């Protein structure tokens, strides 16, 4: 692999000598595969339920391997915080997920009902997600660093019927808001610890009593399978509905964008509470029959290096914030480890700085392959590919089966395709790929607003170059990306406004060199309250307690008058311009595009 900067051009390029790539990338001839590819044919890569009874994600991920030659192959190698290790073969995973599907049925949980999973990366999480899918219920994983408020909101919107969590998380985050979740009939507790509450069950006793035999009921590929929450500029979080048929896209993108091969040891560092951790931390590696490692511990650079070495990880899917944190230790830090098994590295979730791509070469002898997608798309859409040159700073090219474009429009009207190269517009995708969300749960209007004609509007601004590579420019709206997590300013503002001192709040993402953006709030106070350091601390604490560390503001400023539009909406972009010391520009353009 070669880093070059063609003379006279500022663009750098990492060239690949395709003849020497080993193993041969699954997607070797991009142009030929793009013209040949057809989603209808891609289904042939999967099995379908026996007897032509449809497609169920869990069958493709687990059972078809467990009943075939991969029965004894390790599907998931779990590495606990204390170094404990547990291997689950595809056969084990089939038995455990069967038990869980039976356990749900035993509780009277019916197909289509929503099962929320709130826990760290414990083995039970993987069993619960896959068992839920087998039972034709809907799995909705939640980030365990959410506080009570985001949890209650999501379970409420999703009309959660079952929650699987640990006693500790239940005590800290659920108990006090249980009355906000009237639909919740059952809570299944994983691990030890005393708690009280209605409808509590213990995982081991449910599983012990359940049979390891289960036949998946006929599953329509259009049946709802997963509910992933994401945030918009305004309003409550949106539940993106994904169906069982998405599995064909999980599978194909795992092959193409992550270049998964049979003997890979794969590590996706994303938390399953976010869509990457589900689509690529659970489903795509399993449908592709590889061995995944699951690391329970949170990020720590040295531990990550030693994990890559000890587990002989060959394909690693990570994120810019973590990569930047590793970069801070310098490339030298990698040198003490034997990382010779590593052959493909990918990154997603936020812009990956060109320096980080190049740093990969220095530290690992390999570049990071940036790729792009979002909760709504269900799977990777645009990627730097194993067989293609990398342009550091670019998200890559659309995968076969995906048509991307750059559009100019005025709030969905006067739509125009931008043909000119490197001209900024909204990134759009032609609808029709299998993992596209089928709706925002109970929010038809918000869903409708995502489309103009046949194009799905991503909410991202981007541009395209002469080679068809896409370059991320920024968001078209006010959502915040912090450490790869999408945060809706409205959710943060609402929580702050529950504090008795707060009259109004405006929340923005403030650029940060490591985590991309931090959540910053501006608050005006009610009469009778004065700004002070102790009030600031109190509000920071209030935010953390309500929202959890992943969502809470890290900085709060007091501001007597928050800037507003004529219709009374807080102008977050103006707050942001002021924060960054930028010219305030034409205020009429500052209202956000909402969806
Ligand atoms: P989420 O739905 O939480 O996965 O967030 C999706 C959003 O993350 C996208 O709409 C982008 O704004 C951002 N994003 C994802 N991948 C990339 C990438 N490779 N480069 C820049 N931004 C990205």
Boltz pocket constraint, residues with backbone or C-beta under 6 A from the ligand:
constraints:
  - pocket:
      binder: B
      contacts: [[A, 230], [A, 275], [A, 276], [A, 347], [A, 348], [A, 349], [A, 350], [A, 351], [A, 352], [A, 370], [A, 371], [A, 372], [A, 373], [A, 374], [A, 375], [A, 376], [A, 395], [A, 458], [A, 459], [A, 460], [A, 472], [A, 474], [A, 475], [A, 481], [A, 484], [A, 485], [A, 486]]
      max_distance: 6.0
